[in-house]
Amino acid sequence: MGRAQFGVATGDQVIRALEKGSPLCVLAQLFQKSPMCWMYKKDKINIQSLQDLKGKTIGITFGNEDETMMHAILQKAGLKSNDVNFYSVRYDYTPFYTGKVDLWPVYRNSNGVFIQEKLKSANVAIAFFSPHEYGIQFVGNSIVTSQNLATQNPELIQKFGKAILKGWQSALAHQNLKQTVDIIQTFDEATDRELIEKQLIISRLLMQTASKPLGYIDQSAWQQTEQFLLKQKIIQKPVLNQTAIFFSGGQQ
């Protein structure tokens, strides 16, 4: 790590950094379900199984986590890369709006909400293809620090982990929704208040479940993420067998 003592990274970023020798330690896993998904127009296509992806034009951001996830999805579906048509995604959504691309990658709790509401106003209904609904676990954002700091000052790490999770719990609590939106709008005046509320509600569903509390480190999801990277030869060797990688003190 650089000058910062704490940071946020996705599971694949952590695993790739570990393989390169960066001594990272995970304090808390913020998302129990990855927010990365693909949106599609309900009146154009219908996705009921992974095999329904065959022949579709799928947007991916080459080099990003959605590319890794889509290859993992195709592998599980028994499909090959040439069974679909990949389209290189940029920040312009026009190819999706015009129907050139069938499925477009979005984060379910951010731009996914924005685009859904925008198209809803134009009487266009969209649905979301979420990999976690098909048993594909890919770890999203997590709080990380260095293994050295975790070893040298575990009390600091534990206090920081508990404090940040307490802050998230307060921000996501239903009774605090109005106050949370007020705070967000002090930094983001341009985004509509109702839109922020919907983003927060979806974030809550992705970040905590009945069986997995906020911050829970799902090691099976980490193992599955690592296996995806190994199969695609993004990493050459497993790295998650090191006990120092996960810090239990930050969990509640």
C-alpha positions as CSV (number, residue, x, y, z in Angstrom):
1,M,0.0,0.0,0.0
2,G,1.0,3.6,-0.4
3,R,0.5,6.5,2.0
4,A,-3.0,5.5,3.0
5,Q,-3.4,3.1,5.9
6,F,-6.9,2.0,4.7
7,G,-8.6,1.6,1.4
8,V,-11.4,0.1,-0.6
9,A,-10.8,-2.6,-3.2
10,T,-12.8,-5.3,-5.0
11,G,-12.1,-9.0,-4.4
12,D,-10.3,-9.5,-7.7
13,Q,-8.1,-6.4,-7.1
14,V,-7.1,-7.7,-3.7
15,I,-6.3,-11.2,-5.1
16,R,-4.2,-9.8,-8.0
17,A,-2.3,-7.5,-5.6
18,L,-1.6,-10.4,-3.3
19,E,-0.2,-12.5,-6.1
20,K,2.2,-9.6,-6.9
21,G,3.4,-9.5,-3.4
22,S,1.4,-6.7,-1.9
23,P,0.7,-7.6,1.8
24,L,-3.0,-6.7,2.0
25,C,-5.4,-7.6,4.8
26,V,-9.2,-7.5,4.4
27,L,-11.1,-6.0,7.4
28,A,-14.6,-6.2,6.1
29,Q,-16.5,-7.2,3.0
30,L,-19.0,-4.4,2.2
31,F,-21.2,-6.3,-0.3
32,Q,-22.6,-9.7,0.3
33,K,-24.0,-9.7,-3.2
34,S,-22.0,-8.1,-6.0
35,P,-23.7,-4.9,-7.4
36,M,-22.2,-5.7,-10.8
37,C,-24.9,-6.9,-13.2
38,W,-26.2,-6.4,-16.7
39,M,-29.4,-4.6,-17.7
40,Y,-31.6,-5.5,-20.6
41,K,-34.9,-4.3,-22.2
42,K,-37.7,-6.7,-21.2
43,D,-39.5,-6.2,-24.5
44,K,-36.4,-7.2,-26.5
45,I,-35.0,-10.2,-24.8
46,N,-35.8,-12.6,-22.0
47,I,-33.2,-14.1,-19.7
48,Q,-34.5,-17.0,-17.7
49,S,-31.3,-19.2,-17.7
50,L,-27.6,-18.7,-18.3
51,Q,-28.0,-20.5,-21.7
52,D,-30.3,-17.6,-22.8
53,L,-27.2,-15.5,-23.2
54,K,-26.3,-17.5,-26.4
55,G,-26.3,-15.3,-29.4
56,K,-26.7,-12.1,-27.5
57,T,-24.6,-8.9,-27.8
58,I,-23.1,-8.3,-24.4
59,G,-21.4,-5.1,-23.3
60,I,-18.2,-5.6,-21.3
61,T,-15.5,-3.3,-20.1
62,F,-12.3,-5.0,-21.2
63,G,-9.9,-5.3,-18.3
64,N,-12.5,-4.7,-15.7
65,E,-14.3,-7.0,-13.3
66,D,-17.3,-7.3,-15.5
67,E,-15.2,-9.0,-18.2
68,T,-13.9,-11.5,-15.6
69,M,-17.4,-12.1,-14.4
70,M,-18.9,-12.6,-17.8
71,H,-16.3,-15.2,-18.8
72,A,-17.1,-17.0,-15.5
73,I,-20.8,-16.9,-16.3
74,L,-20.2,-18.4,-19.8
75,Q,-18.0,-21.1,-18.3
76,K,-20.8,-22.1,-15.9
77,A,-23.3,-22.0,-18.7
78,G,-21.2,-24.3,-20.9
79,L,-20.9,-21.6,-23.5
80,K,-17.8,-20.3,-25.3
81,S,-16.8,-16.7,-26.0
82,N,-17.8,-17.1,-29.6
83,D,-21.3,-18.1,-28.6
84,V,-22.0,-14.5,-27.7
85,N,-21.0,-11.1,-29.2
86,F,-18.9,-8.9,-27.0
87,Y,-19.2,-5.1,-27.3
88,S,-16.6,-2.8,-25.8
89,V,-18.3,-0.5,-23.4
90,R,-17.6,3.2,-23.0
91,Y,-19.4,5.9,-21.0
92,D,-21.9,6.5,-23.8
93,Y,-25.1,4.4,-23.3
94,T,-26.3,5.1,-26.8
95,P,-25.6,1.5,-28.1
96,F,-27.9,0.1,-25.4
97,Y,-30.6,2.7,-25.9
98,T,-30.7,2.1,-29.6
99,G,-30.7,-1.7,-29.3
100,K,-27.3,-2.3,-30.7
101,V,-26.3,-4.0,-27.5
102,D,-28.6,-6.4,-25.7
103,L,-27.1,-6.5,-22.2
104,W,-25.1,-3.5,-20.7
105,P,-23.0,-3.7,-17.5
106,V,-24.1,-1.5,-14.6
107,Y,-23.8,-1.4,-10.9
108,R,-27.3,-2.3,-9.6
109,N,-27.2,0.3,-6.8
110,S,-25.9,3.3,-8.7
111,N,-26.1,3.8,-12.5
112,G,-28.5,0.9,-12.8
113,V,-31.0,2.8,-10.8
114,F,-30.4,6.0,-12.8
115,I,-30.9,4.3,-16.2
116,Q,-33.9,2.3,-15.0
117,E,-35.7,5.5,-13.9
118,K,-34.7,7.3,-17.1
119,L,-36.0,4.6,-19.4
120,K,-39.1,4.2,-17.2
121,S,-40.1,7.8,-17.9
122,A,-39.9,6.8,-21.6
123,N,-42.1,3.8,-21.0
124,V,-39.3,1.3,-21.5
125,A,-39.1,-1.5,-18.9
126,I,-35.7,-3.0,-18.1
127,A,-34.6,-6.0,-16.1
128,F,-31.3,-7.0,-14.5
129,F,-29.3,-10.1,-15.0
130,S,-27.5,-10.6,-11.7
131,P,-24.8,-13.3,-11.6
132,H,-25.4,-14.0,-7.8
133,E,-28.9,-15.2,-8.7
134,Y,-27.2,-18.1,-10.6
135,G,-24.8,-19.0,-7.8
136,I,-21.9,-17.0,-9.1
137,Q,-20.2,-15.2,-6.3
138,F,-17.7,-12.4,-7.1
139,V,-16.5,-10.3,-4.2
140,G,-17.2,-6.6,-4.6
141,N,-15.9,-3.7,-2.5
142,S,-14.1,-4.6,0.7
143,I,-12.1,-2.5,3.3
144,V,-8.4,-3.3,3.2
145,T,-5.3,-2.4,5.1
146,S,-1.7,-3.8,5.2
147,Q,-0.9,-7.0,6.9
148,N,2.0,-5.2,8.7
149,L,-0.4,-2.7,10.3
150,A,-2.8,-5.4,11.2
151,T,0.0,-7.3,13.0
152,Q,1.6,-4.3,14.6
153,N,-1.6,-2.5,15.8
154,P,-4.5,-4.9,15.8
155,E,-6.4,-2.6,18.3
156,L,-6.4,0.2,15.8
157,I,-7.6,-2.1,13.0
158,Q,-10.4,-3.5,15.2
159,K,-11.5,0.0,16.2
160,F,-11.5,1.3,12.6
161,G,-13.3,-1.7,11.4
162,K,-16.1,-1.5,14.0
163,A,-16.4,2.3,13.5
164,I,-16.8,2.1,9.7
165,L,-19.3,-0.7,10.0
166,K,-21.2,1.3,12.6
167,G,-21.3,4.2,10.2
168,W,-22.6,2.1,7.4
169,Q,-25.3,0.5,9.6
170,S,-26.5,3.9,10.6
171,A,-26.5,5.2,7.0
172,L,-28.4,2.2,5.7
173,A,-31.0,2.0,8.6
174,H,-34.5,2.6,7.3
175,Q,-35.3,5.1,10.0
176,N,-32.3,7.2,9.0
177,L,-33.0,7.3,5.3
178,K,-34.0,11.0,5.3
179,Q,-30.9,12.1,7.3
180,T,-28.6,9.9,5.1
181,V,-30.0,11.5,1.9
182,D,-29.5,15.0,3.5
183,I,-25.8,14.2,4.1
184,I,-25.3,12.8,0.6
185,Q,-26.9,15.8,-1.0
186,T,-24.4,18.1,0.7
187,F,-21.8,16.5,-1.5
188,D,-24.0,15.7,-4.5
189,E,-26.6,18.4,-5.1
190,A,-27.2,17.4,-8.7
191,T,-28.7,14.0,-8.0
192,D,-32.4,13.8,-7.4
193,R,-33.4,13.0,-3.8
194,E,-35.8,10.2,-4.8
195,L,-33.0,8.6,-6.9
196,I,-30.6,8.6,-4.0
197,E,-33.2,7.0,-1.7
198,K,-33.7,4.1,-4.2
199,Q,-30.0,3.7,-4.5
200,L,-29.7,3.4,-0.7
201,I,-32.5,0.9,-0.5
202,I,-30.9,-1.4,-3.1
203,S,-27.5,-1.0,-1.5
204,R,-28.9,-2.2,1.8
205,L,-30.2,-5.4,0.1
206,L,-26.8,-6.0,-1.4
207,M,-24.7,-5.2,1.7
208,Q,-26.5,-7.3,4.3
209,T,-28.8,-10.3,4.3
210,A,-30.6,-12.3,7.0
211,S,-27.7,-14.8,7.3
212,K,-24.8,-12.4,6.5
213,P,-24.5,-9.3,8.6
214,L,-22.9,-6.1,7.3
215,G,-19.1,-6.6,6.9
216,Y,-19.2,-10.4,7.0
217,I,-16.2,-11.9,5.1
218,D,-17.6,-14.7,3.0
219,Q,-14.6,-16.8,2.5
220,S,-16.4,-19.2,0.1
221,A,-17.1,-16.2,-2.1
222,W,-13.5,-15.2,-2.0
223,Q,-12.5,-18.8,-2.9
224,Q,-14.9,-18.7,-5.9
225,T,-13.5,-15.4,-7.0
226,E,-10.0,-16.7,-6.9
227,Q,-11.0,-19.8,-8.9
228,F,-12.4,-17.6,-11.6
229,L,-9.1,-15.7,-11.8
230,L,-7.1,-19.0,-11.9
231,K,-9.3,-20.5,-14.6
232,Q,-8.9,-17.4,-16.8
233,K,-5.2,-17.3,-16.1
234,I,-5.4,-13.8,-14.7
235,I,-3.4,-15.1,-11.7
236,Q,-1.0,-18.1,-11.9
237,K,-1.2,-19.4,-8.3
238,P,-3.7,-19.4,-5.4
239,V,-3.0,-16.8,-2.7
240,L,-6.0,-17.1,-0.3
241,N,-4.4,-19.9,1.8
242,Q,-2.6,-17.3,3.9
243,T,-4.3,-16.8,7.2
244,A,-3.1,-13.2,7.5
245,I,-5.3,-12.1,4.6
246,F,-8.5,-11.9,6.6
247,F,-8.8,-9.9,9.8
248,S,-11.6,-11.1,12.0
249,G,-11.6,-8.2,14.5
250,G,-13.5,-5.9,12.1
251,Q,-16.5,-8.2,11.8
252,Q,-19.5,-7.9,14.1
